[in-house]
Amino acid sequence: MKIAVIPALLLLSALSARAQLTAEQRLQDSVVGWWSNPRYDKLKPAADALGKRKTENLNRFVEWMKKSYTPVAGLGTSSRYISKTGYGVSFLVWNVSHDKRWLDEKGHFRPIPEENTPFWVATNMVFGAYTIEFIQKSGKNMFTMQPDGYAKGDWVVKKRKGTDPRIHANAHNYITWLNEWNTVYLAPGNKMPIVAVTKGELLQAAEDALESVAAEEKKTIASQWPTNPKAQEEAFESRKKNIDSYRAKIQTLRDKHRATLNEPAVVRDMQVSMYSFGTDPDIFVPDKQQLEQKHYYPVYKIDPALESKLGDEKPLWIAVAFPPETKEDGNQLYEMYTALSQNFNYEYVYNYFFDPEKVKGKPYVPANEDQLKARLNAYRERSKTAMQPVSNAAKLTGNQVFFDDFSAGTVGGDPPNWFFRKQSEHAVLTNVPGQSGNWLQLGYFNAVWPTLMPYPLPPNFSLEFDLATDGDFTHMTGGSAMLTLNSRKMLTRGAENNSGPGAVVTINLISGNEANHASNYRGLIDIDLNTSPSQNVQNFNEGAVSDVPLTEFTNNKTKIHVGVRVVNNTISVFINGKEKSTSKDWKLKYGAPCVTCGFPENTRIQSINWKSTTDKSGEIKVYLGNVKIEKL
């Protein structure tokens, strides 16, 4: 089946730019597909029969993946490989853009360099595993492996909360393993041909490997002092003493663990070297924190009886590995994760290689295919809907040029006519306890822009909005949000533009804990104005700043009404109708009076955005409501 990439939408409809989402915004909900260009596939045609049969299997891997997963908001590529111990396909989903730099001569998407996420279908490969290289050099293959349930940090634990610990029911009949990767292993009888290495075996292998370490040191020293045998001898003597010290430590470990030498080895270090075999700390004794976080590593080797078969056409096992992603990681990554966990047909692939009679004459069909089709159709419908925006013009009164109370959207959904990146923690419509109407929960350092804003804004204008935080926090600060006003237009890909001439002011509104009113209160309005060419410079630092205590926004007073006025280039900030700061009083970075106390002459605002800057964003949220701009 031919898989074509959907061409970039270069021709815009007759609707004005203010009356629809940009192509870049629609892209985040768009079904894109696979790149037809084989640029990243470097596999040369096989000349031998075995290589040809492996290539046929690789082509099946690619075909099965493309039937199971169609990239959304990104472009898919595949790269086949054959090695001495297995073969497989490295897949990537790439970021794309309607920016002309990232379109080919026909206007089709091409991958944005270095912006990709990998996933794999591979034979005889273990994911989250690390070869013990200094032992391997002596001819023995051993490796550590991150245990099932390993988490790199607390953020991974939070990410997994509420998810299936065995990935998905689609994979439950097979071996699943969660570490840095989510991996489904398909092996005959659900038994991987790997064997636990015992403590005694590991210690003996390490001791034997010291000879190869010494030989390597000799070679290195000889290359450093090729004409000075005496220097070589002195240098090697010093390094030999170090190697011998580890020989003694290995013996100490052997004596200490004599009663458990036949038990499986579990070590402290993920990447084991000679220096791991210390006695303080003991390589076999993880500390309390390592035990709690599963930061300990069993040691394995391939079953010696099967190791010689790693290069065969029939795999010893097949691994399908992909990174753990959630909705907060954006449509591109979440669709990849969903397709691989729910729609890749593990049963068919298992049977094809290990019980072929069950699938003889049957074509590959994705698992839960109806669900897959419905999900992709929903993306396509969402993209169509995004091209029929709801204008807010009917709500404008008097001198208003913009108004949005978020009533046009649905709680739990996206705010209509606002742009943000659908990755990491991002904006979502919600209700706030004790407050009426819809509110926009801001994403942590994930800016949100109003797309119907009539840029440039008038020379003199007022901007008003409500800001709320979750209350009853015990930290020094609660919810905080940053407003950015920029005279430069937002970049095509949806990012702040800080290049070239212009001015930008950021106003960070931070709620504080009333328990700290007497001392060390952290509630603050933090303002920073920067211009190019530079207008306000002191000690080589550019910018005018203002820090004003914000006592109106606390763990008990959880809502404020914010006003920002720009009149004759002077910027003023109001809280609940009271002026808190004016640019006439702002200082340079080292305390001198400002030189240009506001925006430079003829500045017009071309971009406005908000984002959460909350320190404890996982626990405390901040909300935006009732945004209004008036011409003055």
MIFIVEX-925556 format. One record per residue (C-alpha): residue in one letter; x, y, z. Coordinates in pm, whole numbers. Last residue first. Layout:
<nodes>
[node "A", [X, Y, Z]]
...
</nodes>
This chain:
<nodes>
[node "L", [-773, 5500, 2471]]
[node "K", [-850, 5188, 2263]]
[node "E", [-979, 4906, 2477]]
[node "I", [-854, 4552, 2536]]
[node "K", [-1042, 4286, 2736]]
[node "V", [-954, 3942, 2870]]
[node "N", [-1217, 3792, 3098]]
[node "G", [-1023, 3503, 3255]]
[node "L", [-678, 3351, 3308]]
[node "Y", [-608, 3071, 3557]]
[node "V", [-311, 2955, 3764]]
[node "K", [-259, 2600, 3886]]
[node "I", [-88, 2465, 4198]]
[node "E", [32, 2106, 4246]]
[node "G", [222, 2018, 3928]]
[node "S", [296, 2384, 3866]]
[node "K", [489, 2412, 4192]]
[node "D", [712, 2698, 4077]]
[node "T", [427, 2868, 3886]]
[node "T", [545, 3052, 3574]]
[node "S", [221, 2999, 3382]]
[node "K", [203, 3160, 3040]]
[node "W", [38, 3461, 2877]]
[node "N", [79, 3610, 2530]]
[node "I", [54, 3936, 2337]]
[node "S", [208, 4014, 1996]]
[node "Q", [224, 4311, 1759]]
[node "I", [236, 4602, 2006]]
[node "R", [312, 4934, 1840]]
[node "T", [619, 5141, 1936]]
[node "N", [629, 5485, 1773]]
[node "E", [867, 5632, 2032]]
[node "P", [1047, 5383, 2256]]
[node "F", [833, 5200, 2515]]
[node "G", [862, 5315, 2873]]
[node "C", [1108, 5516, 3080]]
[node "T", [1384, 5560, 2824]]
[node "V", [1678, 5644, 3050]]
[node "C", [1566, 5461, 3365]]
[node "P", [1705, 5583, 3697]]
[node "A", [2013, 5395, 3825]]
[node "G", [1956, 5083, 4035]]
[node "Y", [2194, 4825, 3892]]
[node "K", [1955, 4674, 3635]]
[node "L", [1814, 5014, 3538]]
[node "K", [1521, 5148, 3732]]
[node "W", [1150, 5196, 3671]]
[node "D", [973, 5502, 3809]]
[node "K", [839, 5649, 3483]]
[node "S", [747, 5290, 3388]]
[node "T", [454, 5302, 3629]]
[node "S", [381, 5050, 3904]]
[node "K", [103, 4956, 4146]]
[node "E", [-188, 5169, 4024]]
[node "K", [-507, 5065, 4200]]
[node "G", [-806, 4930, 4002]]
[node "N", [-789, 4577, 4144]]
[node "I", [-420, 4563, 4053]]
[node "F", [-293, 4824, 3807]]
[node "V", [23, 4832, 3592]]
[node "S", [135, 5142, 3401]]
[node "I", [342, 5166, 3082]]
[node "T", [434, 5506, 2937]]
[node "N", [457, 5503, 2555]]
[node "N", [214, 5799, 2521]]
[node "V", [-39, 5594, 2716]]
[node "V", [4, 5218, 2761]]
[node "R", [-220, 5082, 3033]]
[node "V", [-206, 4741, 3197]]
[node "G", [-489, 4631, 3427]]
[node "V", [-510, 4318, 3641]]
[node "H", [-815, 4204, 3836]]
[node "I", [-708, 3972, 4116]]
[node "K", [-828, 3634, 4245]]
[node "T", [-697, 3400, 4516]]
[node "K", [-706, 3616, 4826]]
[node "N", [-641, 3341, 5083]]
[node "N", [-323, 3183, 4941]]
[node "T", [-230, 3528, 4814]]
[node "F", [-280, 3795, 4546]]
[node "E", [-353, 4143, 4692]]
[node "T", [-15, 4160, 4868]]
[node "L", [181, 4202, 4545]]
[node "P", [513, 4361, 4640]]
[node "V", [662, 4563, 4351]]
[node "D", [977, 4476, 4157]]
[node "S", [1051, 4706, 3862]]
[node "V", [1301, 4675, 3580]]
[node "A", [1454, 4865, 3288]]
[node "G", [1679, 4671, 3053]]
[node "E", [2027, 4616, 2920]]
[node "N", [2325, 4507, 3132]]
[node "F", [2669, 4633, 3022]]
[node "N", [2724, 4801, 3360]]
[node "Q", [2403, 4999, 3309]]
[node "V", [2206, 5012, 2984]]
[node "N", [1854, 5138, 2910]]
[node "Q", [1784, 5218, 2544]]
[node "S", [1938, 4920, 2367]]
[node "P", [1866, 4889, 1995]]
[node "S", [1674, 4674, 2070]]
[node "T", [1460, 4713, 2379]]
[node "N", [1403, 4528, 2704]]
[node "L", [1147, 4598, 2977]]
[node "D", [1130, 4368, 3284]]
[node "I", [854, 4370, 3545]]
[node "D", [822, 4146, 3853]]
[node "I", [496, 4200, 4042]]
[node "L", [551, 4012, 4366]]
[node "G", [421, 3783, 4639]]
[node "R", [740, 3648, 4800]]
[node "Y", [705, 3763, 5161]]
[node "N", [1040, 3715, 5337]]
[node "S", [927, 3869, 5664]]
[node "A", [607, 3985, 5834]]
[node "H", [381, 3888, 5544]]
[node "N", [520, 3532, 5539]]
[node "A", [205, 3356, 5663]]
[node "E", [19, 3544, 5388]]
[node "N", [176, 3317, 5126]]
[node "G", [243, 3492, 4797]]
[node "S", [98, 3513, 4446]]
[node "I", [333, 3599, 4161]]
[node "L", [243, 3827, 3867]]
[node "N", [521, 3836, 3606]]
[node "I", [500, 4135, 3372]]
[node "T", [722, 4100, 3065]]
[node "V", [792, 4397, 2838]]
[node "V", [924, 4364, 2484]]
[node "A", [1066, 4622, 2245]]
[node "G", [1181, 4608, 1886]]
[node "P", [1471, 4586, 1645]]
[node "G", [1581, 4237, 1544]]
[node "S", [1525, 3904, 1715]]
[node "N", [1313, 3842, 2023]]
[node "N", [1023, 3663, 1853]]
[node "E", [825, 3446, 2094]]
[node "A", [713, 3116, 1946]]
[node "G", [433, 2983, 1729]]
[node "R", [595, 2828, 1424]]
[node "T", [541, 3144, 1219]]
[node "L", [713, 3359, 1481]]
[node "M", [494, 3596, 1682]]
[node "K", [513, 3952, 1552]]
[node "R", [756, 4197, 1712]]
[node "S", [640, 4487, 1931]]
[node "N", [606, 4245, 2221]]
[node "L", [378, 4247, 2526]]
[node "T", [434, 3945, 2754]]
[node "L", [213, 3855, 3051]]
[node "M", [364, 3611, 3301]]
[node "A", [160, 3402, 3541]]
[node "S", [202, 3289, 3899]]
[node "G", [16, 3043, 4118]]
[node "G", [137, 2996, 4473]]
[node "T", [448, 3124, 4647]]
[node "M", [613, 3056, 4983]]
[node "H", [462, 2706, 4983]]
[node "T", [165, 2623, 5203]]
[node "F", [-105, 2661, 4940]]
[node "D", [-458, 2727, 5059]]
[node "G", [-561, 2871, 4724]]
[node "D", [-550, 2766, 4359]]
[node "T", [-474, 3079, 4164]]
[node "A", [-681, 3335, 3977]]
[node "L", [-609, 3610, 3724]]
[node "D", [-866, 3842, 3571]]
[node "F", [-788, 4051, 3265]]
[node "E", [-753, 4410, 3150]]
[node "L", [-551, 4570, 2869]]
[node "S", [-570, 4945, 2815]]
[node "F", [-465, 5118, 2496]]
[node "N", [-268, 5406, 2347]]
[node "P", [-74, 5344, 2025]]
[node "P", [-359, 5116, 1910]]
[node "L", [-272, 4745, 1891]]
[node "P", [-101, 4619, 1579]]
[node "Y", [-262, 4375, 1561]]
[node "P", [-635, 4303, 1586]]
[node "M", [-626, 4005, 1826]]
[node "L", [-818, 3716, 1674]]
[node "T", [-537, 3465, 1733]]
[node "P", [-507, 3515, 2110]]
[node "W", [-165, 3373, 2214]]
[node "V", [-88, 3104, 2476]]
[node "A", [264, 3050, 2607]]
[node "N", [384, 2717, 2742]]
[node "F", [606, 2807, 3038]]
[node "Y", [379, 2590, 3255]]
[node "G", [42, 2577, 3081]]
[node "L", [-233, 2822, 3174]]
[node "Q", [-578, 2714, 3292]]
[node "L", [-819, 2924, 3086]]
[node "W", [-1135, 3007, 3278]]
[node "N", [-1500, 2944, 3202]]
[node "G", [-1780, 3114, 3391]]
[node "S", [-1824, 3195, 3759]]
[node "Q", [-1568, 3172, 4038]]
[node "G", [-1589, 2987, 4371]]
[node "P", [-1412, 2679, 4237]]
[node "V", [-1245, 2757, 3903]]
[node "N", [-1395, 2597, 3593]]
[node "T", [-1177, 2473, 3309]]
[node "L", [-1050, 2540, 2958]]
[node "V", [-706, 2396, 2882]]
[node "A", [-362, 2548, 2824]]
[node "H", [-55, 2327, 2809]]
[node "E", [168, 2109, 3027]]
[node "S", [411, 1933, 2792]]
[node "Q", [308, 1953, 2427]]
[node "K", [12, 2102, 2250]]
[node "R", [185, 2428, 2163]]
[node "F", [-48, 2723, 2205]]
[node "F", [-279, 2933, 1990]]
[node "W", [-610, 3085, 2096]]
[node "N", [-910, 3118, 1866]]
[node "P", [-1129, 2869, 2049]]
[node "P", [-993, 2768, 2392]]
[node "D", [-915, 2395, 2379]]
[node "G", [-1125, 2144, 2567]]
[node "G", [-1179, 2027, 2925]]
[node "V", [-1456, 2280, 2978]]
[node "T", [-1607, 2370, 2642]]
[node "G", [-1534, 2687, 2449]]
[node "A", [-1732, 2993, 2339]]
[node "S", [-1758, 3117, 2699]]
[node "F", [-1383, 3189, 2708]]
[node "D", [-1449, 3543, 2841]]
[node "D", [-1287, 3698, 2535]]
[node "F", [-1280, 4064, 2437]]
[node "F", [-1081, 4265, 2183]]
[node "V", [-1096, 4609, 2020]]
[node "Q", [-1315, 4773, 2284]]
[node "N", [-1382, 5142, 2228]]
[node "G", [-1758, 5115, 2283]]
[node "T", [-1870, 4753, 2301]]
[node "L", [-1729, 4428, 2161]]
[node "K", [-1932, 4112, 2225]]
[node "A", [-2045, 4067, 1865]]
[node "A", [-1682, 4084, 1747]]
[node "N", [-1589, 3766, 1933]]
[node "S", [-1575, 3562, 1615]]
[node "V", [-1634, 3190, 1627]]
[node "P", [-1392, 3018, 1394]]
[node "Q", [-1468, 2791, 1098]]
[node "M", [-1120, 2667, 997]]
[node "A", [-1072, 2497, 1333]]
[node "T", [-1379, 2289, 1258]]
[node "K", [-1204, 2136, 957]]
[node "S", [-898, 2047, 1169]]
[node "R", [-1122, 1893, 1433]]
[node "E", [-1291, 1683, 1166]]
[node "R", [-955, 1549, 1049]]
[node "Y", [-843, 1477, 1405]]
[node "A", [-1171, 1298, 1474]]
[node "N", [-1122, 1092, 1158]]
[node "L", [-784, 980, 1292]]
[node "R", [-940, 870, 1621]]
[node "A", [-1230, 693, 1454]]
[node "K", [-995, 502, 1223]]
[node "L", [-780, 386, 1516]]
[node "Q", [-1085, 284, 1723]]
[node "D", [-1219, 82, 1432]]
[node "E", [-878, -85, 1395]]
[node "N", [-859, -209, 1754]]
[node "A", [-548, -407, 1656]]
[node "P", [-414, -318, 1313]]
[node "V", [-468, -573, 1032]]
[node "Y", [-188, -785, 886]]
[node "P", [-303, -1013, 609]]
[node "K", [-401, -1378, 670]]
[node "G", [-268, -1656, 448]]
[node "K", [-95, -1829, 739]]
[node "V", [-172, -1633, 1054]]
[node "K", [-220, -1917, 1305]]
[node "E", [18, -2149, 1120]]
[node "P", [302, -1903, 1187]]
[node "D", [337, -1965, 1563]]
[node "F", [668, -1793, 1653]]
[node "F", [737, -1541, 1376]]
[node "Y", [396, -1458, 1233]]
[node "N", [225, -1552, 1559]]
[node "Y", [407, -1287, 1758]]
[node "V", [350, -1027, 1485]]
[node "Y", [-23, -1104, 1471]]
[node "E", [-66, -1092, 1849]]
[node "Y", [131, -769, 1878]]
[node "N", [-101, -586, 1639]]
[node "F", [12, -225, 1676]]
[node "N", [-313, -44, 1756]]
[node "Q", [-327, 10, 2133]]
[node "S", [26, 71, 2263]]
[node "L", [191, 173, 1938]]
[node "A", [-103, 382, 1819]]
[node "T", [-155, 550, 2155]]
[node "Y", [213, 639, 2198]]
[node "M", [239, 789, 1849]]
[node "E", [-90, 974, 1901]]
[node "Y", [40, 1108, 2232]]
[node "L", [363, 1226, 2075]]
[node "Q", [210, 1436, 1797]]
[node "N", [-102, 1534, 1989]]
[node "G", [86, 1704, 2272]]
[node "D", [295, 1589, 2568]]
[node "E", [9, 1674, 2804]]
[node "K", [-196, 1398, 2644]]
[node "T", [58, 1147, 2775]]
[node "E", [381, 995, 2644]]
[node "P", [598, 699, 2749]]
[node "P", [875, 654, 2490]]
[node "F", [850, 367, 2239]]
[node "A", [988, 16, 2210]]
[node "V", [867, -283, 2011]]
[node "A", [1109, -567, 2084]]
[node "I", [1124, -894, 1892]]
[node "W", [1277, -1213, 2030]]
[node "L", [1518, -1488, 1930]]
[node "P", [1465, -1360, 1577]]
[node "K", [1441, -1596, 1281]]
[node "E", [1686, -1479, 1015]]
[node "D", [1983, -1587, 1223]]
[node "G", [2252, -1354, 1359]]
[node "L", [2154, -1395, 1724]]
[node "K", [2169, -1775, 1685]]
[node "S", [2516, -1816, 1839]]
[node "E", [2387, -1669, 2165]]
[node "L", [2127, -1944, 2203]]
[node "A", [2304, -2197, 2427]]
[node "P", [2495, -1915, 2598]]
[node "D", [2165, -1759, 2716]]
[node "I", [2231, -1388, 2666]]
[node "K", [2374, -1222, 2975]]
[node "Y", [2214, -1034, 3260]]
[node "V", [2292, -799, 3549]]
[node "P", [2013, -652, 3760]]
[node "Y", [2026, -274, 3806]]
[node "Y", [1931, -55, 4097]]
[node "H", [1763, 284, 4071]]
[node "K", [1421, 145, 4157]]
[node "Q", [1321, 484, 4300]]
[node "E", [1268, 357, 4656]]
[node "L", [1565, 119, 4638]]
[node "Q", [1794, 391, 4506]]
[node "Q", [1681, 622, 4786]]
[node "K", [1755, 361, 5052]]
[node "D", [2105, 284, 4926]]
[node "P", [2185, 5, 4680]]
[node "V", [2412, -270, 4821]]
[node "F", [2580, -491, 4560]]
[node "I", [2847, -241, 4447]]
[node "D", [2938, -174, 4812]]
[node "P", [2989, 194, 4879]]
[node "D", [3249, 167, 5008]]
[node "T", [3369, -170, 4880]]
[node "G", [3439, -61, 4528]]
[node "F", [3376, -259, 4214]]
[node "S", [3222, 32, 4024]]
[node "Y", [3569, 160, 3933]]
[node "M", [3619, -129, 3692]]
[node "S", [3317, 0, 3501]]
[node "V", [2942, -50, 3530]]
[node "Q", [2695, 181, 3362]]
[node "M", [2372, 150, 3561]]
[node "D", [2564, 148, 3887]]
[node "R", [2424, 17, 4215]]
[node "V", [2430, -351, 4126]]
[node "V", [2195, -650, 4134]]
[node "A", [2371, -983, 4085]]
[node "P", [2149, -1289, 4095]]
[node "E", [2227, -1522, 4390]]
[node "N", [2503, -1782, 4370]]
[node "L", [2753, -1558, 4552]]
[node "T", [2510, -1519, 4844]]
[node "A", [2700, -1677, 5136]]
[node "R", [3037, -1550, 5012]]
[node "H", [2913, -1191, 4996]]
[node "K", [3184, -1038, 5215]]
[node "D", [3457, -1272, 5090]]
[node "R", [3380, -1205, 4725]]
[node "L", [3354, -833, 4792]]
[node "T", [3698, -837, 4957]]
[node "Q", [3833, -1033, 4659]]
[node "I", [3694, -771, 4422]]
[node "K", [3853, -502, 4637]]
[node "A", [4193, -673, 4609]]
[node "R", [4168, -685, 4229]]
[node "Y", [4056, -324, 4246]]
[node "S", [4380, -232, 4423]]
[node "D", [4569, -431, 4159]]
[node "I", [4429, -200, 3890]]
[node "N", [4547, 107, 4082]]
[node "K", [4890, -44, 4137]]
[node "K", [4905, -126, 3765]]
[node "R", [4836, 240, 3688]]
[node "S", [5141, 355, 3884]]
[node "E", [5364, 82, 3739]]
[node "F", [5239, 168, 3391]]
[node "A", [5351, 529, 3425]]
[node "E", [5696, 434, 3552]]
[node "E", [5749, 174, 3276]]
[node "Q", [5629, 405, 3001]]
[node "A", [5850, 686, 3128]]
[node "K", [6146, 446, 3120]]
[node "P", [6060, 326, 2770]]
[node "N", [6070, 681, 2630]]
[node "T", [6032, 688, 2251]]
[node "P", [5656, 619, 2220]]
[node "W", [5560, 815, 2532]]
[node "Q", [5185, 877, 2490]]
[node "S", [5124, 591, 2246]]
[node "A", [5304, 348, 2477]]
[node "I", [5094, 467, 2770]]
[node "T", [4771, 393, 2582]]
[node "K", [4889, 45, 2483]]
[node "K", [4994, -37, 2837]]
[node "E", [4660, 87, 2972]]
[node "E", [4480, -139, 2726]]
[node "A", [4683, -440, 2841]]
[node "A", [4606, -357, 3206]]
[node "V", [4232, -332, 3133]]
[node "S", [4254, -663, 2944]]
[node "E", [4410, -825, 3251]]
[node "L", [4148, -664, 3474]]
[node "A", [3879, -845, 3275]]
[node "D", [3941, -1171, 3462]]
[node "E", [3864, -997, 3791]]
[node "A", [3545, -847, 3649]]
[node "A", [3434, -1184, 3509]]
[node "Q", [3501, -1348, 3846]]
[node "L", [3306, -1081, 4031]]
[node "L", [3014, -1110, 3787]]
[node "E", [3004, -1489, 3814]]
[node "G", [3011, -1476, 4195]]
[node "K", [2732, -1220, 4206]]
[node "T", [2521, -1430, 3972]]
[node "V", [2432, -1329, 3616]]
[node "A", [2062, -1359, 3534]]
[node "V", [2000, -1530, 3202]]
[node "I", [1848, -1385, 2887]]
[node "P", [1662, -1589, 2628]]
[node "M", [1334, -1407, 2700]]
[node "K", [1047, -1636, 2788]]
[node "N", [697, -1541, 2672]]
[node "G", [657, -1891, 2523]]
[node "P", [860, -1780, 2225]]
[node "A", [947, -1411, 2266]]
[node "L", [761, -1089, 2186]]
[node "Y", [886, -807, 2409]]
[node "V", [670, -496, 2450]]
[node "T", [875, -197, 2559]]
[node "N", [786, 133, 2722]]
[node "W", [1121, 306, 2735]]
[node "E", [1324, 475, 3007]]
[node "N", [1192, 191, 3222]]
[node "L", [866, 2, 3171]]
[node "W", [875, -359, 3058]]
[node "T", [596, -563, 2902]]
[node "I", [620, -934, 2821]]
[node "Y", [322, -1053, 2620]]
[node "N", [-45, -1134, 2669]]
[node "H", [-105, -790, 2823]]
[node "A", [-1, -599, 2510]]
[node "N", [-343, -497, 2372]]
[node "A", [-460, -458, 2732]]
[node "H", [-233, -154, 2755]]
[node "I", [107, -43, 2893]]
[node "R", [155, -305, 3167]]
[node "P", [150, -50, 3449]]
[node "D", [-169, 92, 3287]]
[node "T", [-176, 467, 3346]]
[node "G", [-327, 651, 3646]]
[node "K", [4, 794, 3759]]
[node "R", [268, 727, 3495]]
[node "K", [347, 1095, 3442]]
[node "K", [371, 1155, 3815]]
[node "V", [627, 874, 3849]]
[node "V", [814, 1014, 3548]]
[node "W", [827, 1360, 3706]]
[node "D", [962, 1203, 4024]]
[node "G", [1278, 1101, 3840]]
[node "K", [1434, 853, 3598]]
[node "A", [1172, 596, 3685]]
[node "Y", [1240, 221, 3682]]
[node "G", [915, 22, 3692]]
[node "D", [1062, -288, 3525]]
[node "P", [1429, -282, 3616]]
[node "Q", [1689, -83, 3418]]
[node "M", [1916, -343, 3267]]
[node "T", [2284, -415, 3322]]
[node "F", [2479, -602, 3058]]
[node "M", [2713, -897, 3020]]
[node "N", [2898, -1023, 2714]]
[node "K", [3227, -1198, 2791]]
[node "G", [3527, -1164, 2558]]
[node "S", [3772, -959, 2765]]
[node "K", [3652, -643, 2593]]
[node "Q", [3300, -728, 2710]]
[node "I", [3414, -706, 3073]]
[node "F", [3538, -349, 3025]]
[node "E", [3222, -268, 2832]]
[node "I", [2953, -372, 3075]]
[node "T", [2682, -328, 2812]]
[node "Y", [2394, -101, 2913]]
[node "A", [2024, -186, 2893]]
[node "G", [1718, 44, 2888]]
[node "F", [1595, -141, 2581]]
[node "V", [1703, -497, 2497]]
[node "M", [1758, -583, 2130]]
[node "N", [1731, -926, 1970]]
[node "T", [1502, -808, 1690]]
[node "A", [1396, -448, 1660]]
[node "V", [1080, -242, 1609]]
[node "W", [1166, 101, 1738]]
[node "F", [1060, 448, 1844]]
[node "P", [1243, 780, 1812]]
[node "T", [1126, 1140, 1872]]
[node "N", [1236, 1420, 1640]]
[node "E", [1354, 1779, 1619]]
[node "E", [1718, 1745, 1509]]
[node "P", [1651, 1884, 1160]]
[node "I", [1292, 1991, 1079]]
[node "P", [1159, 1706, 866]]
[node "R", [1013, 1787, 523]]
[node "F", [661, 1903, 453]]
[node "H", [539, 1941, 97]]
[node "G", [538, 2271, -91]]
[node "K", [662, 2119, -416]]
[node "E", [1015, 2258, -374]]
[node "D", [1033, 2112, -24]]
[node "L", [893, 2280, 287]]
[node "W", [1087, 2345, 608]]
[node "R", [1241, 2682, 520]]
[node "K", [907, 2795, 379]]
[node "D", [756, 2792, 731]]
[node "H", [455, 2563, 716]]
[node "S", [620, 2357, 988]]
[node "V", [719, 2003, 1075]]
[node "N", [839, 1824, 1387]]
[node "W", [965, 1474, 1322]]
[node "V", [838, 1127, 1411]]
[node "L", [1124, 879, 1394]]
[node "F", [1141, 504, 1332]]
[node "S", [1448, 288, 1381]]
[node "V", [1384, -41, 1210]]
[node "G", [1531, -377, 1299]]
[node "Y", [1802, -636, 1262]]
[node "G", [1992, -868, 1490]]
[node "T", [2327, -974, 1632]]
[node "K", [2566, -912, 1343]]
[node "S", [2378, -600, 1235]]
[node "I", [2104, -524, 982]]
[node "Y", [1941, -180, 966]]
[node "R", [1623, -14, 844]]
[node "S", [1556, 359, 885]]
[node "S", [1198, 483, 892]]
[node "T", [1041, 828, 871]]
[node "G", [722, 985, 1006]]
[node "L", [618, 1351, 983]]
[node "G", [452, 1539, 1265]]
[node "A", [127, 1696, 1380]]
[node "V", [-37, 1351, 1356]]
[node "P", [165, 1054, 1236]]
[node "T", [-28, 755, 1097]]
[node "Y", [28, 442, 1303]]
[node "S", [-90, 84, 1264]]
[node "K", [-78, 40, 886]]
[node "K", [251, 229, 870]]
[node "M", [395, 11, 1146]]
[node "W", [294, -311, 974]]
[node "E", [449, -200, 643]]
[node "V", [775, -92, 809]]
[node "F", [806, -419, 1003]]
[node "R", [720, -611, 686]]
[node "N", [1000, -435, 499]]
[node "L", [1236, -541, 776]]
[node "N", [1120, -900, 737]]
[node "E", [1195, -888, 364]]
[node "T", [1535, -737, 441]]
[node "K", [1610, -1030, 672]]
[node "R", [1528, -1269, 387]]
[node "K", [1755, -1076, 151]]
[node "G", [2040, -1077, 402]]
[node "L", [2012, -1454, 439]]
[node "A", [2011, -1504, 60]]
[node "D", [2322, -1294, 1]]
[node "A", [2367, -968, -192]]
[node "A", [2151, -747, 30]]
[node "P", [2048, -407, -105]]
[node "K", [2208, -128, 102]]
[node "L", [2032, 1, 412]]
[node "K", [2069, 381, 435]]
[node "D", [1706, 472, 510]]
[node "Y", [1708, 836, 621]]
[node "R", [1661, 984, 274]]
[node "P", [1380, 749, 171]]
[node "N", [1153, 1045, 69]]
[node "S", [785, 949, 91]]
[node "W", [760, 1100, 438]]
[node "W", [485, 939, 644]]
[node "G", [157, 1092, 754]]
[node "V", [27, 1442, 833]]
[node "V", [-306, 1408, 1015]]
[node "S", [-363, 1761, 1143]]
[node "D", [-450, 1868, 1497]]
[node "Q", [-123, 2052, 1569]]
[node "L", [-108, 2162, 1205]]
[node "R", [-420, 2371, 1245]]
[node "Q", [-219, 2612, 1459]]
[node "E", [61, 2640, 1205]]
[node "A", [-190, 2694, 924]]
[node "T", [-322, 2990, 1119]]
[node "L", [-659, 2974, 1286]]
[node "Q", [-931, 3167, 1114]]
[node "A", [-1102, 3505, 1094]]
[node "R", [-808, 3734, 1169]]
[node "A", [-614, 3603, 872]]
[node "S", [-910, 3692, 651]]
[node "L", [-1122, 3419, 504]]
[node "A", [-1068, 3373, 132]]
[node "S", [-901, 3039, 192]]
[node "L", [-526, 2993, 226]]
[node "L", [-322, 2824, -45]]
[node "L", [-8, 2663, 95]]
[node "L", [-167, 2373, 275]]
[node "A", [129, 2140, 293]]
[node "P", [83, 1818, 103]]
[node "I", [-44, 1507, 285]]
[node "V", [237, 1253, 276]]
[node "A", [157, 944, 75]]
[node "I", [156, 583, 192]]
[node "K", [142, 336, -95]]
[node "M", [0, 0, 0]]
</nodes>
